[in-house]
């Protein structure tokens, strides 16, 4: 964990280092879409060095923690909506495995598939953008 106060972009680089230090262990990165998008190019490092990390992206098309902080301070929500690429397609274009999950059943299948392979994987999980409403 990176701490608190919406530290963004920490998950993927931390997963890469964890996998390098612990090559025999399963390494999982769970990230929001905003934090992942800040460092998504680092996924190429996982592919290049054959680091079999599993990246699960909660894709709500929002900077959710920033939005929550704005609401907690009684600020007007400002500039937190994201225009994301298809993260599963991005994984494939990098040479990894990309999976999408829009339902709980698809998520279950994506998790099973991700852990059945010894390659870098991104699972793009569509989540409710109104969670913070």
N, CA, C and O atoms as CSV, one atom per row, in Angstrom:
chain,resi,resn,atom,element,x,y,z
A,1,UNK,N,N,0.847,-1.194,0.000
A,1,UNK,CA,C,0.000,0.000,0.000
A,1,UNK,C,C,0.880,1.240,0.000
A,1,UNK,O,O,1.959,1.259,0.593
A,2,UNK,N,N,0.403,2.255,-0.667
A,2,UNK,CA,C,1.166,3.493,-0.755
A,2,UNK,C,C,0.852,4.443,0.390
A,2,UNK,O,O,1.530,5.460,0.537
A,3,UNK,N,N,-0.136,4.151,1.191
A,3,UNK,CA,C,-0.539,5.065,2.261
A,3,UNK,C,C,-1.943,5.557,2.016
A,3,UNK,O,O,-2.848,4.769,1.741
A,4,UNK,N,N,-2.125,6.842,2.112
A,4,UNK,CA,C,-3.442,7.418,1.914
A,4,UNK,C,C,-3.311,8.758,1.195
A,4,UNK,O,O,-2.247,9.061,0.657
A,5,UNK,N,N,-4.348,9.547,1.177
A,5,UNK,CA,C,-4.395,10.827,0.477
A,5,UNK,C,C,-4.293,10.664,-1.036
A,5,UNK,O,O,-3.702,11.500,-1.719
A,6,UNK,N,N,-4.866,9.593,-1.550
A,6,UNK,CA,C,-5.006,9.377,-2.993
A,6,UNK,C,C,-3.679,9.371,-3.729
A,6,UNK,O,O,-3.563,9.959,-4.804
A,7,UNK,N,N,-2.687,8.718,-3.170
A,7,UNK,CA,C,-1.427,8.548,-3.877
A,7,UNK,C,C,-1.715,7.735,-5.132
A,7,UNK,O,O,-2.220,6.615,-5.055
A,8,UNK,N,N,-1.391,8.304,-6.283
A,8,UNK,CA,C,-1.745,7.657,-7.539
A,8,UNK,C,C,-0.512,7.154,-8.269
A,8,UNK,O,O,0.572,7.726,-8.148
A,9,UNK,N,N,-0.686,6.081,-9.028
A,9,UNK,CA,C,0.368,5.559,-9.865
A,9,UNK,C,C,1.362,4.671,-9.132
A,9,UNK,O,O,2.446,4.407,-9.651
A,10,UNK,N,N,1.019,4.211,-7.950
A,10,UNK,CA,C,1.938,3.424,-7.132
A,10,UNK,C,C,1.848,1.927,-7.409
A,10,UNK,O,O,2.858,1.227,-7.339
A,11,UNK,N,N,0.660,1.430,-7.722
A,11,UNK,CA,C,0.411,-0.005,-7.778
A,11,UNK,C,C,1.238,-0.774,-8.792
A,11,UNK,O,O,1.864,-1.773,-8.439
A,12,UNK,N,N,1.256,-0.338,-10.028
A,12,UNK,CA,C,1.959,-1.085,-11.073
A,12,UNK,C,C,3.468,-1.114,-10.848
A,12,UNK,O,O,4.054,-2.196,-10.890
A,13,UNK,N,N,4.129,0.026,-10.611
A,13,UNK,CA,C,5.570,-0.051,-10.342
A,13,UNK,C,C,5.893,-0.895,-9.107
A,13,UNK,O,O,6.896,-1.608,-9.096
A,14,UNK,N,N,5.061,-0.823,-8.075
A,14,UNK,CA,C,5.282,-1.636,-6.874
A,14,UNK,C,C,5.142,-3.125,-7.204
A,14,UNK,O,O,5.893,-3.949,-6.682
A,15,UNK,N,N,4.200,-3.466,-8.056
A,15,UNK,CA,C,4.028,-4.873,-8.460
A,15,UNK,C,C,5.236,-5.357,-9.254
A,15,UNK,O,O,5.690,-6.486,-9.065
A,16,UNK,N,N,5.753,-4.521,-10.133
A,16,UNK,CA,C,6.934,-4.909,-10.916
A,16,UNK,C,C,8.115,-5.211,-9.992
A,16,UNK,O,O,8.769,-6.245,-10.126
A,17,UNK,N,N,8.379,-4.312,-9.067
A,17,UNK,CA,C,9.492,-4.511,-8.134
A,17,UNK,C,C,9.253,-5.743,-7.275
A,17,UNK,O,O,10.176,-6.522,-7.037
A,18,UNK,N,N,8.020,-5.927,-6.806
A,18,UNK,CA,C,7.701,-7.096,-5.986
A,18,UNK,C,C,7.951,-8.391,-6.742
A,18,UNK,O,O,8.454,-9.360,-6.173
A,19,UNK,N,N,7.600,-8.409,-8.028
A,19,UNK,CA,C,7.795,-9.622,-8.819
A,19,UNK,C,C,9.275,-9.885,-9.070
A,19,UNK,O,O,9.715,-11.035,-9.063
A,20,UNK,N,N,10.044,-8.818,-9.292
A,20,UNK,CA,C,11.490,-8.978,-9.505
A,20,UNK,C,C,12.161,-9.515,-8.238
A,20,UNK,O,O,13.020,-10.394,-8.309
A,21,UNK,N,N,11.770,-8.991,-7.099
A,21,UNK,CA,C,12.366,-9.412,-5.826
A,21,UNK,C,C,11.897,-10.808,-5.422
A,21,UNK,O,O,12.638,-11.557,-4.785
A,22,UNK,N,N,10.661,-11.155,-5.794
A,22,UNK,CA,C,10.060,-12.439,-5.417
A,22,UNK,C,C,9.610,-13.196,-6.660
A,22,UNK,O,O,8.409,-13.341,-6.888
A,23,UNK,N,N,10.549,-13.682,-7.469
A,23,UNK,CA,C,10.165,-14.296,-8.745
A,23,UNK,C,C,9.303,-15.550,-8.624
A,23,UNK,O,O,8.600,-15.894,-9.574
A,24,UNK,N,N,9.334,-16.231,-7.505
A,24,UNK,CA,C,8.547,-17.444,-7.347
A,24,UNK,C,C,7.171,-17.227,-6.765
A,24,UNK,O,O,6.417,-18.185,-6.593
A,25,UNK,N,N,6.825,-15.990,-6.455
A,25,UNK,CA,C,5.533,-15.697,-5.838
A,25,UNK,C,C,4.573,-15.052,-6.821
A,25,UNK,O,O,4.981,-14.404,-7.785
A,26,UNK,N,N,3.293,-15.243,-6.557
A,26,UNK,CA,C,2.241,-14.608,-7.360
A,26,UNK,C,C,2.126,-13.157,-6.905
A,26,UNK,O,O,1.967,-12.890,-5.713
A,27,UNK,N,N,2.204,-12.222,-7.846
A,27,UNK,CA,C,2.095,-10.802,-7.524
A,27,UNK,C,C,0.856,-10.234,-8.201
A,27,UNK,O,O,0.644,-10.405,-9.402
A,28,UNK,N,N,0.048,-9.558,-7.402
A,28,UNK,CA,C,-1.210,-8.995,-7.868
A,28,UNK,C,C,-1.196,-7.488,-7.643
A,28,UNK,O,O,-0.821,-7.015,-6.570
A,29,UNK,N,N,-1.599,-6.751,-8.643
A,29,UNK,CA,C,-1.757,-5.301,-8.539
A,29,UNK,C,C,-3.242,-4.989,-8.684
A,29,UNK,O,O,-3.879,-5.385,-9.660
A,30,UNK,N,N,-3.781,-4.278,-7.707
A,30,UNK,CA,C,-5.166,-3.811,-7.785
A,30,UNK,C,C,-5.105,-2.290,-7.826
A,30,UNK,O,O,-4.589,-1.652,-6.909
A,31,UNK,N,N,-5.635,-1.722,-8.894
A,31,UNK,CA,C,-5.491,-0.286,-9.112
A,31,UNK,C,C,-6.781,0.306,-9.652
A,31,UNK,O,O,-7.585,-0.376,-10.289
A,32,UNK,N,N,-6.954,1.569,-9.386
A,32,UNK,CA,C,-8.013,2.315,-10.050
A,32,UNK,C,C,-7.549,2.691,-11.445
A,32,UNK,O,O,-6.360,2.633,-11.760
A,33,UNK,N,N,-8.503,3.076,-12.269
A,33,UNK,CA,C,-8.161,3.421,-13.644
A,33,UNK,C,C,-7.285,4.665,-13.739
A,33,UNK,O,O,-6.408,4.730,-14.600
A,34,UNK,N,N,-7.500,5.641,-12.884
A,34,UNK,CA,C,-6.694,6.861,-12.921
A,34,UNK,C,C,-5.253,6.608,-12.541
A,34,UNK,O,O,-4.336,7.062,-13.225
A,35,UNK,N,N,-5.048,5.885,-11.455
A,35,UNK,CA,C,-3.692,5.571,-11.022
A,35,UNK,C,C,-2.959,4.708,-12.028
A,35,UNK,O,O,-1.775,4.916,-12.292
A,36,UNK,N,N,-3.672,3.729,-12.595
A,36,UNK,CA,C,-3.045,2.869,-13.601
A,36,UNK,C,C,-2.670,3.677,-14.839
A,36,UNK,O,O,-1.578,3.509,-15.381
A,37,UNK,N,N,-3.569,4.552,-15.290
A,37,UNK,CA,C,-3.323,5.317,-16.515
A,37,UNK,C,C,-2.074,6.185,-16.398
A,37,UNK,O,O,-1.416,6.464,-17.400
A,38,UNK,N,N,-1.747,6.611,-15.182
A,38,UNK,CA,C,-0.565,7.456,-14.987
A,38,UNK,C,C,0.734,6.718,-15.316
A,38,UNK,O,O,1.722,7.341,-15.706
A,39,UNK,N,N,0.735,5.400,-15.160
A,39,UNK,CA,C,1.982,4.637,-15.313
A,39,UNK,C,C,1.812,3.432,-16.240
A,39,UNK,O,O,2.633,2.516,-16.206
A,40,UNK,N,N,0.783,3.417,-17.050
A,40,UNK,CA,C,0.448,2.224,-17.812
A,40,UNK,C,C,1.563,1.779,-18.753
A,40,UNK,O,O,1.636,0.597,-19.090
A,41,UNK,N,N,2.409,2.667,-19.175
A,41,UNK,CA,C,3.523,2.292,-20.024
A,41,UNK,C,C,4.456,1.294,-19.358
A,41,UNK,O,O,5.166,0.550,-20.035
A,42,UNK,N,N,4.453,1.279,-18.026
A,42,UNK,CA,C,5.290,0.334,-17.293
A,42,UNK,C,C,4.860,-1.115,-17.508
A,42,UNK,O,O,5.623,-2.033,-17.206
A,43,UNK,N,N,3.652,-1.334,-18.024
A,43,UNK,CA,C,3.229,-2.706,-18.319
A,43,UNK,C,C,4.141,-3.338,-19.369
A,43,UNK,O,O,4.334,-4.553,-19.380
A,44,UNK,N,N,4.702,-2.504,-20.254
A,44,UNK,CA,C,5.662,-3.014,-21.241
A,44,UNK,C,C,6.876,-3.639,-20.568
A,44,UNK,O,O,7.467,-4.577,-21.104
A,45,UNK,N,N,7.251,-3.132,-19.403
A,45,UNK,CA,C,8.366,-3.713,-18.658
A,45,UNK,C,C,8.026,-5.130,-18.225
A,45,UNK,O,O,8.864,-6.029,-18.304
A,46,UNK,N,N,6.790,-5.326,-17.764
A,46,UNK,CA,C,6.362,-6.672,-17.367
A,46,UNK,C,C,6.438,-7.627,-18.551
A,46,UNK,O,O,6.879,-8.767,-18.407
A,47,UNK,N,N,6.013,-7.167,-19.711
A,47,UNK,CA,C,6.052,-8.010,-20.912
A,47,UNK,C,C,7.496,-8.280,-21.329
A,47,UNK,O,O,7.865,-9.421,-21.609
A,48,UNK,N,N,8.310,-7.227,-21.370
A,48,UNK,CA,C,9.702,-7.366,-21.807
A,48,UNK,C,C,10.467,-8.382,-20.960
A,48,UNK,O,O,11.218,-9.204,-21.484
A,49,UNK,N,N,10.266,-8.311,-19.647
A,49,UNK,CA,C,11.018,-9.183,-18.744
A,49,UNK,C,C,10.233,-10.420,-18.299
A,49,UNK,O,O,10.642,-11.143,-17.391
A,50,UNK,N,N,9.098,-10.641,-18.964
A,50,UNK,CA,C,8.271,-11.828,-18.689
A,50,UNK,C,C,7.922,-11.948,-17.201
A,50,UNK,O,O,8.054,-13.012,-16.596
A,51,UNK,N,N,7.473,-10.823,-16.632
A,51,UNK,CA,C,7.057,-10.784,-15.231
A,51,UNK,C,C,5.560,-11.076,-15.180
A,51,UNK,O,O,4.763,-10.259,-15.642
A,52,UNK,N,N,5.165,-12.212,-14.635
A,52,UNK,CA,C,3.763,-12.658,-14.729
A,52,UNK,C,C,2.821,-11.991,-13.725
A,52,UNK,O,O,2.036,-12.670,-13.062
A,53,UNK,N,N,2.898,-10.664,-13.613
A,53,UNK,CA,C,2.020,-9.956,-12.684
A,53,UNK,C,C,0.584,-9.980,-13.187
A,53,UNK,O,O,0.333,-10.050,-14.390
A,54,UNK,N,N,-0.338,-9.922,-12.258
A,54,UNK,CA,C,-1.765,-9.871,-12.577
A,54,UNK,C,C,-2.266,-8.495,-12.141
A,54,UNK,O,O,-2.236,-8.163,-10.957
A,55,UNK,N,N,-2.722,-7.707,-13.098
A,55,UNK,CA,C,-3.178,-6.338,-12.828
A,55,UNK,C,C,-4.695,-6.292,-12.962
A,55,UNK,O,O,-5.244,-6.590,-14.023
A,56,UNK,N,N,-5.365,-5.915,-11.876
A,56,UNK,CA,C,-6.817,-5.777,-11.862
A,56,UNK,C,C,-7.140,-4.302,-11.748
A,56,UNK,O,O,-6.807,-3.658,-10.753
A,57,UNK,N,N,-7.794,-3.766,-12.779
A,57,UNK,CA,C,-8.104,-2.331,-12.832
A,57,UNK,C,C,-9.588,-2.128,-12.571
A,57,UNK,O,O,-10.433,-2.639,-13.305
A,58,UNK,N,N,-9.898,-1.373,-11.515
A,58,UNK,CA,C,-11.280,-0.963,-11.256
A,58,UNK,C,C,-11.548,0.260,-12.124
A,58,UNK,O,O,-11.090,1.362,-11.823
A,59,UNK,N,N,-12.286,0.053,-13.189
A,59,UNK,CA,C,-12.487,1.063,-14.211
A,59,UNK,C,C,-13.865,1.705,-14.036
A,59,UNK,O,O,-14.870,1.206,-14.543
A,60,UNK,N,N,-13.887,2.820,-13.309
A,60,UNK,CA,C,-15.151,3.536,-13.125
A,60,UNK,C,C,-15.172,4.866,-13.881
A,60,UNK,O,O,-16.109,5.651,-13.735
A,61,UNK,N,N,-14.142,5.116,-14.683
A,61,UNK,CA,C,-14.052,6.317,-15.512
A,61,UNK,C,C,-14.048,7.589,-14.668
A,61,UNK,O,O,-14.481,8.648,-15.122
A,62,UNK,N,N,-13.559,7.475,-13.449
A,62,UNK,CA,C,-13.486,8.622,-12.538
A,62,UNK,C,C,-12.210,8.548,-11.717
A,62,UNK,O,O,-11.666,7.466,-11.497
A,63,UNK,N,N,-11.743,9.685,-11.272
A,63,UNK,CA,C,-10.723,9.724,-10.230
A,63,UNK,C,C,-11.502,9.652,-8.917
A,63,UNK,O,O,-11.756,10.671,-8.274
A,64,UNK,N,N,-11.874,8.435,-8.536
A,64,UNK,CA,C,-12.806,8.217,-7.431
A,64,UNK,C,C,-12.354,8.770,-6.103
A,64,UNK,O,O,-13.140,9.404,-5.398
A,65,UNK,N,N,-11.087,8.542,-5.741
A,65,UNK,CA,C,-10.619,9.045,-4.454
A,65,UNK,C,C,-10.535,10.567,-4.448
A,65,UNK,O,O,-10.815,11.198,-3.428
A,66,UNK,N,N,-10.155,11.160,-5.568
A,66,UNK,CA,C,-10.107,12.623,-5.669
A,66,UNK,C,C,-11.515,13.186,-5.549
A,66,UNK,O,O,-11.734,14.183,-4.861
A,67,UNK,N,N,-12.470,12.548,-6.219
A,67,UNK,CA,C,-13.854,12.985,-6.127
A,67,UNK,C,C,-14.350,12.906,-4.684
A,67,UNK,O,O,-15.020,13.822,-4.206
A,68,UNK,N,N,-14.021,11.810,-3.988
A,68,UNK,CA,C,-14.440,11.659,-2.595
A,68,UNK,C,C,-13.804,12.725,-1.709
A,68,UNK,O,O,-14.464,13.270,-0.823
A,69,UNK,N,N,-12.535,13.024,-1.941
A,69,UNK,CA,C,-11.873,14.079,-1.170
A,69,UNK,C,C,-12.538,15.429,-1.413
A,69,UNK,O,O,-12.725,16.204,-0.475
A,70,UNK,N,N,-12.897,15.719,-2.669
A,70,UNK,CA,C,-13.581,16.976,-2.968
A,70,UNK,C,C,-14.908,17.044,-2.219
A,70,UNK,O,O,-15.252,18.079,-1.650
A,71,UNK,N,N,-15.645,15.948,-2.222
A,71,UNK,CA,C,-16.934,15.925,-1.520
A,71,UNK,C,C,-16.747,16.062,-0.018
A,71,UNK,O,O,-17.516,16.766,0.637
A,72,UNK,N,N,-15.728,15.395,0.546
A,72,UNK,CA,C,-15.474,15.491,1.990
A,72,UNK,C,C,-15.153,16.914,2.427
A,72,UNK,O,O,-15.444,17.298,3.560
A,73,UNK,N,N,-14.562,17.687,1.548
A,73,UNK,CA,C,-14.214,19.078,1.862
A,73,UNK,C,C,-15.291,20.061,1.406
A,73,UNK,O,O,-15.097,21.276,1.445
A,74,UNK,N,N,-16.431,19.514,0.972
A,74,UNK,CA,C,-17.547,20.327,0.465
A,74,UNK,C,C,-17.163,21.174,-0.749
A,74,UNK,O,O,-17.687,22.269,-0.950
A,75,UNK,N,N,-16.235,20.643,-1.557
A,75,UNK,CA,C,-15.885,21.307,-2.808
A,75,UNK,C,C,-16.795,20.777,-3.906
A,75,UNK,O,O,-17.293,19.654,-3.827
A,76,UNK,N,N,-17.004,21.580,-4.911
A,76,UNK,CA,C,-17.718,21.132,-6.092
A,76,UNK,C,C,-16.847,20.117,-6.811
A,76,UNK,O,O,-15.635,20.300,-6.923
A,77,UNK,N,N,-17.464,19.047,-7.297
A,77,UNK,CA,C,-16.695,18.061,-8.050
A,77,UNK,C,C,-16.165,18.724,-9.304
A,77,UNK,O,O,-16.915,19.313,-10.083
A,78,UNK,N,N,-14.861,18.619,-9.483
A,78,UNK,CA,C,-14.236,19.284,-10.612
A,78,UNK,C,C,-13.206,18.390,-11.271
A,78,UNK,O,O,-12.248,17.942,-10.641
A,79,UNK,N,N,-13.421,18.140,-12.541
A,79,UNK,CA,C,-12.428,17.534,-13.423
A,79,UNK,C,C,-11.950,16.154,-12.978
A,79,UNK,O,O,-10.751,15.876,-13.005
A,80,UNK,N,N,-12.868,15.298,-12.573
A,80,UNK,CA,C,-12.478,13.950,-12.154
A,80,UNK,C,C,-12.911,12.870,-13.146
A,80,UNK,O,O,-12.549,11.706,-12.972
A,81,UNK,N,N,-13.670,13.223,-14.177
A,81,UNK,CA,C,-14.121,12.228,-15.150
A,81,UNK,C,C,-12.965,11.882,-16.083
A,81,UNK,O,O,-12.236,12.765,-16.535
A,82,UNK,N,N,-12.804,10.589,-16.368
A,82,UNK,CA,C,-11.718,10.110,-17.227
A,82,UNK,C,C,-12.242,9.597,-18.556
A,82,UNK,O,O,-13.341,9.048,-18.639
A,83,UNK,N,N,-11.454,9.781,-19.573
A,83,UNK,CA,C,-11.703,9.177,-20.887
A,83,UNK,C,C,-10.640,8.097,-21.058
A,83,UNK,O,O,-9.500,8.394,-21.415
A,84,UNK,N,N,-11.011,6.852,-20.804
A,84,UNK,CA,C,-10.050,5.754,-20.797
A,84,UNK,C,C,-9.985,5.025,-22.128
A,84,UNK,O,O,-10.935,5.016,-22.912
A,85,UNK,N,N,-8.831,4.417,-22.354
A,85,UNK,CA,C,-8.710,3.489,-23.475
A,85,UNK,C,C,-9.284,2.144,-23.023
A,85,UNK,O,O,-9.703,2.004,-21.874
A,86,UNK,N,N,-9.302,1.182,-23.899
A,86,UNK,CA,C,-9.671,-0.182,-23.552
A,86,UNK,C,C,-8.417,-0.831,-22.984
A,86,UNK,O,O,-7.507,-1.187,-23.733
A,87,UNK,N,N,-8.363,-0.988,-21.662
A,87,UNK,CA,C,-7.154,-1.488,-21.011
A,87,UNK,C,C,-6.835,-2.929,-21.411
A,87,UNK,O,O,-5.664,-3.306,-21.451
A,88,UNK,N,N,-7.840,-3.731,-21.703
A,88,UNK,CA,C,-7.597,-5.106,-22.159
A,88,UNK,C,C,-6.920,-5.095,-23.528
A,88,UNK,O,O,-5.983,-5.858,-23.760
A,89,UNK,N,N,-7.380,-4.247,-24.422
A,89,UNK,CA,C,-6.739,-4.124,-25.738
A,89,UNK,C,C,-5.324,-3.578,-25.595
A,89,UNK,O,O,-4.419,-3.991,-26.320
A,90,UNK,N,N,-5.136,-2.655,-24.665
A,90,UNK,CA,C,-3.806,-2.119,-24.407
A,90,UNK,C,C,-2.846,-3.246,-24.010
A,90,UNK,O,O,-1.727,-3.325,-24.518
A,91,UNK,N,N,-3.293,-4.116,-23.099
A,91,UNK,CA,C,-2.462,-5.244,-22.664
A,91,UNK,C,C,-2.062,-6.110,-23.859
A,91,UNK,O,O,-0.900,-6.494,-23.994
A,92,UNK,N,N,-3.018,-6.409,-24.713
A,92,UNK,CA,C,-2.752,-7.235,-25.896
A,92,UNK,C,C,-1.754,-6.542,-26.820
A,92,UNK,O,O,-0.847,-7.188,-27.344
A,93,UNK,N,N,-1.913,-5.232,-27.026
A,93,UNK,CA,C,-1.012,-4.508,-27.928
A,93,UNK,C,C,0.408,-4.452,-27.370
A,93,UNK,O,O,1.365,-4.288,-28.127
A,94,UNK,N,N,0.549,-4.586,-26.057
A,94,UNK,CA,C,1.875,-4.620,-25.428
A,94,UNK,C,C,2.507,-6.003,-25.508
A,94,UNK,O,O,3.711,-6.145,-25.296
A,95,UNK,N,N,1.708,-7.023,-25.813
A,95,UNK,CA,C,2.208,-8.390,-25.858
A,95,UNK,C,C,1.815,-9.221,-24.649
A,95,UNK,O,O,2.264,-10.356,-24.495
A,96,UNK,N,N,0.973,-8.653,-23.791
A,96,UNK,CA,C,0.465,-9.389,-22.636
A,96,UNK,C,C,-0.917,-9.937,-22.921
A,96,UNK,O,O,-1.353,-10.006,-24.070
A,97,UNK,N,N,-1.587,-10.320,-21.870
A,97,UNK,CA,C,-2.950,-10.836,-21.992
A,97,UNK,C,C,-3.905,-9.790,-21.427
A,97,UNK,O,O,-3.688,-9.263,-20.336
A,98,UNK,N,N,-4.953,-9.499,-22.172
A,98,UNK,CA,C,-5.959,-8.534,-21.739
A,98,UNK,C,C,-7.315,-9.181,-21.630
A,98,UNK,O,O,-7.767,-9.857,-22.554
A,99,UNK,N,N,-7.965,-8.974,-20.504
A,99,UNK,CA,C,-9.291,-9.532,-20.255
A,99,UNK,C,C,-10.220,-8.423,-19.790
A,99,UNK,O,O,-9.786,-7.470,-19.143
A,100,UNK,N,N,-11.502,-8.551,-20.121
A,100,UNK,CA,C,-12.504,-7.579,-19.681
A,100,UNK,C,C,-13.545,-8.285,-18.829
A,100,UNK,O,O,-13.857,-9.457,-19.038
A,101,UNK,N,N,-14.072,-7.547,-17.867
A,101,UNK,CA,C,-15.138,-8.076,-17.025
A,101,UNK,C,C,-16.171,-6.982,-16.802
A,101,UNK,O,O,-15.895,-5.961,-16.173
A,102,UNK,N,N,-17.366,-7.219,-17.332
A,102,UNK,CA,C,-18.472,-6.274,-17.150
A,102,UNK,C,C,-19.542,-6.811,-16.205
A,102,UNK,O,O,-20.414,-6.065,-15.760
A,103,UNK,N,N,-19.473,-8.104,-15.899
A,103,UNK,CA,C,-20.439,-8.722,-14.988
A,103,UNK,C,C,-19.670,-9.564,-13.973
A,103,UNK,O,O,-18.481,-9.831,-14.147
A,104,UNK,N,N,-20.354,-9.974,-12.922
A,104,UNK,CA,C,-19.694,-10.796,-11.906
A,104,UNK,C,C,-19.271,-12.145,-12.486
A,104,UNK,O,O,-18.227,-12.674,-12.104
A,105,UNK,N,N,-20.049,-12.701,-13.386
A,105,UNK,CA,C,-19.675,-13.971,-14.016
A,105,UNK,C,C,-18.439,-13.801,-14.893
A,105,UNK,O,O,-17.542,-14.643,-14.871
A,106,UNK,N,N,-18.388,-12.715,-15.664
A,106,UNK,CA,C,-17.201,-12.448,-16.479
A,106,UNK,C,C,-15.974,-12.227,-15.597
A,106,UNK,O,O,-14.868,-12.633,-15.952
A,107,UNK,N,N,-16.172,-11.584,-14.450
A,107,UNK,CA,C,-15.057,-11.358,-13.533
A,107,UNK,C,C,-14.515,-12.681,-13.005
A,107,UNK,O,O,-13.303,-12.882,-12.934
A,108,UNK,N,N,-15.418,-13.573,-12.638
A,108,UNK,CA,C,-14.994,-14.881,-12.145
A,108,UNK,C,C,-14.166,-15.605,-13.210
A,108,UNK,O,O,-13.113,-16.165,-12.904
A,109,UNK,N,N,-14.635,-15.595,-14.445
A,109,UNK,CA,C,-13.915,-16.253,-15.530
A,109,UNK,C,C,-12.579,-15.568,-15.803
A,109,UNK,O,O,-11.582,-16.237,-16.078
A,110,UNK,N,N,-12.554,-14.240,-15.730
A,110,UNK,CA,C,-11.312,-13.495,-15.967
A,110,UNK,C,C,-10.277,-13.806,-14.896
A,110,UNK,O,O,-9.093,-13.956,-15.199
A,111,UNK,N,N,-10.714,-13.903,-13.652
A,111,UNK,CA,C,-9.786,-14.236,-12.561
A,111,UNK,C,C,-9.212,-15.626,-12.782
A,111,UNK,O,O,-8.006,-15.828,-12.644
A,112,UNK,N,N,-10.053,-16.574,-13.118
A,112,UNK,CA,C,-9.587,-17.939,-13.364
A,112,UNK,C,C,-8.581,-17.977,-14.517
A,112,UNK,O,O,-7.555,-18.653,-14.432
A,113,UNK,N,N,-8.877,-17.260,-15.576
A,113,UNK,CA,C,-7.979,-17.216,-16.733
A,113,UNK,C,C,-6.661,-16.551,-16.369
A,113,UNK,O,O,-5.593,-17.043,-16.733
A,114,UNK,N,N,-6.730,-15.440,-15.653
A,114,UNK,CA,C,-5.513,-14.697,-15.284
A,114,UNK,C,C,-4.556,-15.558,-14.485
A,114,UNK,O,O,-3.348,-15.523,-14.716
A,115,UNK,N,N,-5.082,-16.330,-13.549
A,115,UNK,CA,C,-4.218,-17.138,-12.695
A,115,UNK,C,C,-3.826,-18.471,-13.331
A,115,UNK,O,O,-3.016,-19.212,-12.773
A,116,UNK,N,N,-4.390,-18.773,-14.482
A,116,UNK,CA,C,-4.045,-20.022,-15.166
A,116,UNK,C,C,-2.845,-19.857,-16.099
A,116,UNK,O,O,-2.322,-20.844,-16.616
A,117,UNK,N,N,-2.411,-18.622,-16.316
A,117,UNK,CA,C,-1.294,-18.376,-17.231
A,117,UNK,C,C,-0.102,-17.803,-16.474
A,117,UNK,O,O,-0.247,-17.222,-15.399
A,118,UNK,N,N,1.061,-17.978,-17.051
A,118,UNK,CA,C,2.298,-17.483,-16.452
A,118,UNK,C,C,2.827,-16.316,-17.283
A,118,UNK,O,O,3.986,-16.300,-17.698
A,119,UNK,N,N,1.949,-15.341,-17.512
A,119,UNK,CA,C,2.270,-14.169,-18.328
A,119,UNK,C,C,1.689,-12.925,-17.664
A,119,UNK,O,O,0.830,-13.040,-16.789
A,120,UNK,N,N,2.140,-11.746,-18.063
A,120,UNK,CA,C,1.530,-10.521,-17.545
A,120,UNK,C,C,0.092,-10.386,-18.054
A,120,UNK,O,O,-0.184,-10.587,-19.237
A,121,UNK,N,N,-0.807,-10.046,-17.142
A,121,UNK,CA,C,-2.234,-9.963,-17.468
A,121,UNK,C,C,-2.819,-8.657,-16.930
A,121,UNK,O,O,-2.484,-8.218,-15.830
A,122,UNK,N,N,-3.682,-8.058,-17.710
A,122,UNK,CA,C,-4.515,-6.948,-17.231
A,122,UNK,C,C,-5.961,-7.395,-17.313
A,122,UNK,O,O,-6.415,-7.874,-18.353
A,123,UNK,N,N,-6.687,-7.239,-16.210
A,123,UNK,CA,C,-8.127,-7.486,-16.190
A,123,UNK,C,C,-8.796,-6.124,-16.001
A,123,UNK,O,O,-8.670,-5.499,-14.948
A,124,UNK,N,N,-9.499,-5.682,-17.021
A,124,UNK,CA,C,-10.212,-4.401,-17.027
A,124,UNK,C,C,-11.612,-4.645,-16.487
A,124,UNK,O,O,-12.454,-5.227,-17.170
A,125,UNK,N,N,-11.860,-4.198,-15.253
A,125,UNK,CA,C,-13.127,-4.462,-14.568
A,125,UNK,C,C,-13.991,-3.213,-14.602
A,125,UNK,O,O,-13.694,-2.221,-13.936
A,126,UNK,N,N,-15.045,-3.270,-15.371
A,126,UNK,CA,C,-15.973,-2.141,-15.459
A,126,UNK,C,C,-16.749,-2.045,-14.144
A,126,UNK,O,O,-17.422,-2.993,-13.738
A,127,UNK,N,N,-16.646,-0.905,-13.494
A,127,UNK,CA,C,-17.348,-0.699,-12.231
A,127,UNK,C,C,-18.298,0.482,-12.353
A,127,UNK,O,O,-18.247,1.236,-13.325
A,128,UNK,N,N,-19.146,0.631,-11.378
A,128,UNK,CA,C,-20.196,1.644,-11.391
A,128,UNK,C,C,-19.605,3.041,-11.184
A,128,UNK,O,O,-19.046,3.320,-10.124
A,129,UNK,N,N,-19.723,3.923,-12.186
A,129,UNK,CA,C,-19.196,5.274,-12.015
A,129,UNK,C,C,-19.983,6.113,-11.008
A,129,UNK,O,O,-19.535,7.194,-10.626
A,130,UNK,N,N,-21.145,5.631,-10.578
A,130,UNK,CA,C,-21.968,6.381,-9.634
A,130,UNK,C,C,-21.781,5.916,-8.202
A,130,UNK,O,O,-22.577,6.263,-7.329
A,131,UNK,N,N,-20.733,5.129,-7.946
A,131,UNK,CA,C,-20.490,4.598,-6.609
A,131,UNK,C,C,-20.425,5.712,-5.575
A,131,UNK,O,O,-20.875,5.539,-4.442
A,132,UNK,N,N,-19.870,6.845,-5.959
A,132,UNK,CA,C,-19.674,7.941,-5.003
A,132,UNK,C,C,-20.836,8.933,-4.989
A,132,UNK,O,O,-20.804,9.905,-4.235
A,133,UNK,N,N,-21.862,8.702,-5.812
A,133,UNK,CA,C,-22.998,9.640,-5.833
A,133,UNK,C,C,-23.820,9.530,-4.573
A,133,UNK,O,O,-24.812,10.242,-4.419
